[in-house]
Amino acid sequence: MTDASDKQVADQGEMSEVIGIALLHIKSMSNILDDLLDVARFESGKMIIKKATIDLCEVVDDAIAGLKASATNKNIQFSLSTPKKPVVINGDRLRLIQVVANLLSNACKYTPSGGHIWVTVTTEKNQALVSV
């Protein structure tokens, strides 16, 4: 009887793993579709940009926070370096988070397990810079 129950537990473990992988793929495909819809909206002039005065350091920090789970799964660490003063810019907060998150997602994807990703926010000659 233990053989059957052991197999069932193993099957449940495998099933959980398969479901987890499937959910990751579904999320990835959903993100791709969202990006394609954004491109279509942009090209058709229907994308609404909500400009506001924002702190770029907070935008980058929020983007990093959104990727913590996937980085933790690969044992990847983020280091964020920002100036002491806010880096104030005029832009669409949600779109900028989306752009930075996409850059950082690519960095996670191509950084080996156990790696480190350094992100720096600086200003130079009246420009804001984000380096990954």
C-alpha positions in Angstrom: 0.0 0.0 0.0 2.9 2.4 0.6 4.1 2.0 -3.0 0.8 3.4 -4.3 0.6 6.3 -1.8 4.3 7.1 -2.5 3.6 7.2 -6.2 0.6 9.4 -5.7 2.7 11.9 -3.6 5.3 11.9 -6.3 2.6 12.4 -9.0 1.2 15.3 -7.0 4.7 16.8 -6.7 5.2 16.4 -10.5 1.8 17.8 -11.2 2.5 20.9 -9.0 5.8 21.4 -10.9 4.1 21.1 -14.3 1.3 23.5 -13.2 3.9 26.0 -12.0 5.7 25.8 -15.3 2.5 26.2 -17.3 1.5 29.3 -15.2 4.9 30.9 -16.0 4.4 30.3 -19.7 0.8 31.7 -19.5 2.1 34.8 -17.8 4.8 35.2 -20.3 2.4 34.8 -23.2 0.0 37.3 -21.6 2.9 39.8 -21.2 3.7 39.3 -24.9 0.1 40.0 -25.9 0.0 43.1 -23.7 3.2 44.4 -25.4 1.7 43.7 -28.8 -1.5 45.5 -27.9 0.6 48.5 -26.6 2.5 48.6 -29.9 -0.7 48.6 -31.9 -2.2 51.4 -29.7 1.0 53.4 -30.1 1.1 53.0 -33.9 -2.6 53.9 -34.2 -2.2 56.9 -32.0 -4.6 55.5 -29.4 -2.1 55.0 -26.6 -2.8 57.4 -23.7 0.3 58.8 -22.1 -0.3 60.2 -18.6 2.6 62.5 -18.0 3.3 63.6 -14.5 6.3 64.7 -12.4 7.8 61.5 -11.0 10.9 60.3 -9.2 12.8 58.0 -11.6 14.5 56.3 -8.6 11.1 55.2 -7.3 10.1 53.9 -10.8 13.2 51.8 -10.9 12.7 50.5 -7.4 9.1 49.6 -8.2 10.3 47.7 -11.3 12.9 45.8 -9.3 10.3 44.9 -6.6 8.0 43.4 -9.3 10.8 41.1 -10.4 12.0 39.9 -6.9 10.2 36.6 -7.2 11.6 35.6 -10.5 15.1 36.8 -9.4 14.8 34.8 -6.2 13.9 31.7 -8.1 17.3 32.0 -10.0 19.1 33.1 -6.8 19.9 36.5 -8.6 20.4 39.6 -6.5 19.7 43.2 -7.5 21.8 46.1 -6.3 20.3 49.6 -6.9 22.5 52.7 -6.7 20.7 56.1 -6.7 21.6 59.7 -5.9 20.7 61.1 -2.5 18.3 63.5 -4.1 15.3 62.4 -6.2 15.8 62.2 -9.9 12.7 64.1 -11.0 11.5 63.7 -14.5 8.3 64.3 -16.5 6.8 61.0 -17.8 4.2 58.3 -17.6 4.9 56.4 -14.4 3.2 53.1 -15.5 4.8 53.1 -18.9 8.3 53.8 -17.5 7.9 51.0 -14.9 6.9 48.7 -17.8 10.0 49.7 -19.8 12.4 49.4 -16.9 10.8 46.1 -15.8 11.2 44.8 -19.4 14.9 45.7 -19.3 15.4 44.1 -15.9 13.4 41.0 -16.9 15.8 40.5 -19.8 18.7 41.0 -17.4 17.3 38.3 -15.2 16.7 36.0 -18.2 20.3 36.2 -19.3 22.0 36.4 -15.9 23.2 32.9 -14.8 21.8 31.5 -11.6 23.5 32.9 -8.5 24.4 36.1 -10.5 24.1 39.8 -9.6 22.4 42.6 -11.5 23.6 46.2 -10.8 21.2 49.0 -11.6 22.3 52.6 -11.4 20.2 55.8 -11.6 22.2 59.0 -12.3 21.9 62.4 -13.8 24.3 63.9 -16.3 24.0 67.3 -18.0 20.3 67.7 -17.4 19.6 64.1 -18.4 18.4 61.1 -16.3 20.2 57.8 -16.9 19.4 54.3 -15.9 22.2 51.7 -16.3 21.8 48.0 -16.0 
